Amino acid sequence: MGRPRTNDEAVKERLVVCATEMLATRPRESVTVRAVAAAAETSTTAVYSLFGGKDGLIGAVRDRAVAGLFQDVSAVPASEDPLADLYALAVAYRRWGRGHSHLYTVLFGGVQSFDPSGEVGVDDPIRPLLTAIDRAVTASVLAGEATSIALSMWAAMHGLVTLELAGALDAATAEAAFGSTMHAVLRGWTTPAVFSGLRGAEAAS
């Protein structure tokens, strides 16, 4: 009887899924090649054959998370309203985090660090946000340095999504807090003329 295949796509997928769950729910040091292979019902040889080892497997998990988040935020269409576009990007970020909680936890729990001042890759999830911010600054809707604006937006988004995923906020509270906080962050970066217009519209309503 021949030896079972250890390098097919089904095994590869199981390893990535199991590694993702374990990295999101266990201490990093407990996620060993042997533990992941056992959870995926395969051998340690498969991990080395498919990924080159633990680091390669963790890299595959990170790449999946980055690609998934990029796909969702880059799918947000641009409109004539830069502020509405930025809010839509924030909503897409939250929706992806809620729908892929383990990948989100792995991505922002130590496997991937957020560096808005570093070089932005073609498929980096920060790229659509920076592009929208640049549009808003060019249109004199926002005033400030793009990476600083992006960092403040990310800090607010990440904090709220993390609290929501941890169960610290119920659904209604999370929904209300996300909307009010993101609008406040965006409003804080607007130019004086836009800020006055927004405040005037709020007072009128």
C-alpha positions as CSV (number, residue, x, y, z in Angstrom):
1,M,0.0,0.0,0.0
2,G,1.4,3.3,-1.1
3,R,2.1,6.2,1.4
4,P,-0.7,8.8,1.6
5,R,-0.1,12.1,-0.2
6,T,1.0,14.8,2.1
7,N,1.2,17.7,-0.2
8,D,-2.1,18.1,-1.9
9,E,-4.3,21.2,-1.8
10,A,-6.8,19.7,0.7
11,V,-4.0,19.1,3.2
12,K,-2.6,22.5,2.6
13,E,-6.0,24.1,3.2
14,R,-6.5,22.2,6.5
15,L,-3.1,23.2,7.7
16,V,-3.8,26.9,7.1
17,V,-7.2,26.7,8.7
18,C,-5.9,24.9,11.7
19,A,-2.9,27.2,12.1
20,T,-5.2,30.2,11.8
21,E,-7.5,29.0,14.6
22,M,-4.6,28.0,16.8
23,L,-2.7,31.3,16.4
24,A,-5.9,33.2,17.2
25,T,-6.9,31.2,20.3
26,R,-3.7,29.9,21.8
27,P,-0.3,31.3,23.1
28,R,2.1,31.6,20.1
29,E,4.7,29.3,21.7
30,S,2.1,26.4,21.9
31,V,1.5,26.5,18.1
32,T,4.1,23.9,17.1
33,V,4.5,22.1,13.8
34,R,3.5,18.9,15.5
35,A,0.4,20.5,17.1
36,V,-0.8,22.0,13.8
37,A,-0.2,18.8,11.9
38,A,-2.1,16.7,14.5
39,A,-5.1,19.2,14.4
40,A,-5.1,18.9,10.6
41,E,-4.8,15.1,10.7
42,T,-1.6,15.0,8.7
43,S,2.1,14.6,9.4
44,T,4.8,17.1,10.3
45,T,6.3,16.2,6.9
46,A,3.4,17.8,5.2
47,V,4.1,21.1,6.9
48,Y,7.8,21.1,5.8
49,S,6.9,19.9,2.3
50,L,4.2,22.5,1.7
51,F,5.5,25.5,3.7
52,G,9.1,24.8,4.5
53,G,8.3,24.8,8.2
54,K,6.5,26.8,10.9
55,D,7.5,30.2,9.7
56,G,6.3,29.4,6.2
57,L,3.0,28.2,7.5
58,I,2.5,31.4,9.6
59,G,3.5,33.4,6.5
60,A,0.7,31.7,4.6
61,V,-1.8,32.5,7.3
62,R,-0.7,36.1,7.3
63,D,-0.9,36.3,3.5
64,R,-4.4,35.0,3.5
65,A,-5.5,37.6,6.0
66,V,-3.8,40.4,4.1
67,A,-5.3,39.3,0.8
68,G,-8.8,38.9,2.3
69,L,-8.8,42.3,3.9
70,F,-7.4,43.9,0.8
71,Q,-10.0,42.3,-1.4
72,D,-12.9,43.6,0.8
73,V,-11.6,47.2,1.2
74,S,-10.5,47.6,-2.4
75,A,-14.0,46.6,-3.5
76,V,-15.4,49.8,-2.0
77,P,-16.3,52.0,-5.0
78,A,-15.1,55.7,-5.2
79,S,-17.8,58.3,-5.3
80,E,-18.0,62.1,-5.4
81,D,-18.0,62.3,-1.6
82,P,-14.5,61.6,-0.1
83,L,-15.9,61.5,3.5
84,A,-18.5,59.0,2.5
85,D,-15.9,56.9,0.8
86,L,-13.7,56.9,3.9
87,Y,-16.6,55.9,6.1
88,A,-17.5,53.1,3.6
89,L,-13.9,51.8,3.9
90,A,-14.2,51.8,7.7
91,V,-17.4,49.8,7.4
92,A,-15.8,47.3,5.0
93,Y,-12.9,46.9,7.5
94,R,-15.3,46.2,10.3
95,R,-17.4,43.8,8.2
96,W,-14.3,41.8,7.2
97,G,-13.1,41.6,10.8
98,R,-16.4,40.4,12.1
99,G,-16.7,37.8,9.3
100,H,-13.1,36.5,9.7
101,S,-12.4,36.9,13.4
102,H,-9.6,34.4,13.6
103,L,-7.8,35.9,10.6
104,Y,-8.3,39.4,12.1
105,T,-6.9,38.3,15.4
106,V,-3.9,36.7,13.8
107,L,-3.3,39.7,11.5
108,F,-3.3,42.3,14.2
109,G,-2.3,40.1,17.2
110,G,1.4,40.0,16.5
111,V,1.9,38.1,13.2
112,Q,1.5,41.3,11.2
113,S,2.4,44.7,12.5
114,F,0.7,47.9,11.2
115,D,3.3,50.3,9.9
116,P,1.5,53.2,8.1
117,S,4.9,55.0,7.7
118,G,6.5,52.1,5.9
119,E,6.4,51.2,2.2
120,V,2.9,50.3,1.0
121,G,2.8,47.2,-1.1
122,V,0.5,46.8,-4.1
123,D,-1.9,44.5,-2.2
124,D,-1.5,46.2,1.2
125,P,-4.9,46.8,2.9
126,I,-3.8,50.3,3.8
127,R,-3.4,51.3,0.1
128,P,-7.2,51.9,-0.5
129,L,-7.4,54.0,2.6
130,L,-4.4,56.1,1.8
131,T,-5.7,56.6,-1.8
132,A,-9.1,57.8,-0.4
133,I,-7.3,60.1,2.1
134,D,-5.2,61.6,-0.7
135,R,-8.3,62.3,-2.7
136,A,-9.9,64.0,0.3
137,V,-6.8,66.1,1.0
138,T,-6.6,67.1,-2.7
139,A,-10.2,68.1,-2.7
140,S,-9.6,70.3,0.5
141,V,-12.0,68.1,2.5
142,L,-9.3,66.8,4.9
143,A,-6.3,68.7,6.1
144,G,-3.2,66.8,7.4
145,E,-0.6,64.3,6.5
146,A,-2.1,61.1,4.9
147,T,-0.3,58.5,7.1
148,S,-1.2,60.4,10.3
149,I,-4.9,60.5,9.2
150,A,-4.7,56.8,8.3
151,L,-3.2,55.9,11.7
152,S,-5.9,57.7,13.6
153,M,-8.6,56.0,11.6
154,W,-7.0,52.6,12.1
155,A,-6.6,53.2,15.8
156,A,-10.3,53.9,16.1
157,M,-11.4,51.1,13.8
158,H,-9.1,48.5,15.4
159,G,-10.0,49.5,18.9
160,L,-13.8,49.2,18.2
161,V,-13.5,46.0,16.2
162,T,-11.3,44.4,18.9
163,L,-13.8,45.3,21.6
164,E,-16.6,43.9,19.6
165,L,-14.9,40.6,18.8
166,A,-14.0,40.2,22.4
167,G,-17.7,40.5,23.4
168,A,-17.1,43.7,25.4
169,L,-19.8,45.5,23.3
170,D,-23.3,44.1,22.5
171,A,-24.4,44.4,18.9
172,A,-26.5,47.6,19.3
173,T,-23.8,49.4,21.3
174,A,-21.0,48.3,18.8
175,E,-23.0,49.5,15.9
176,A,-23.7,52.9,17.5
177,A,-20.2,53.3,18.8
178,F,-18.6,52.5,15.5
179,G,-20.8,55.1,13.6
180,S,-20.3,57.9,16.0
181,T,-16.6,57.3,16.6
182,M,-15.7,57.1,12.9
183,H,-17.7,60.2,12.0
184,A,-16.0,62.0,14.9
185,V,-12.5,61.0,13.7
186,L,-13.2,62.0,10.1
187,R,-14.8,65.3,11.2
188,G,-11.7,66.1,13.3
189,W,-9.5,66.0,10.2
190,T,-11.7,68.1,8.0
191,T,-10.7,71.5,6.8
192,P,-12.3,74.5,8.7
193,A,-14.9,75.2,6.0
194,V,-16.0,71.5,5.8
195,F,-16.1,71.2,9.6
196,S,-18.4,74.3,9.8
197,G,-20.6,72.9,7.1
198,L,-20.9,69.5,8.9
199,R,-21.6,71.2,12.3
200,G,-24.2,73.4,10.6
201,A,-25.9,70.4,9.0
202,E,-26.0,68.6,12.4
203,A,-27.5,71.6,14.1
204,A,-30.2,71.9,11.5
205,S,-31.1,68.3,11.8
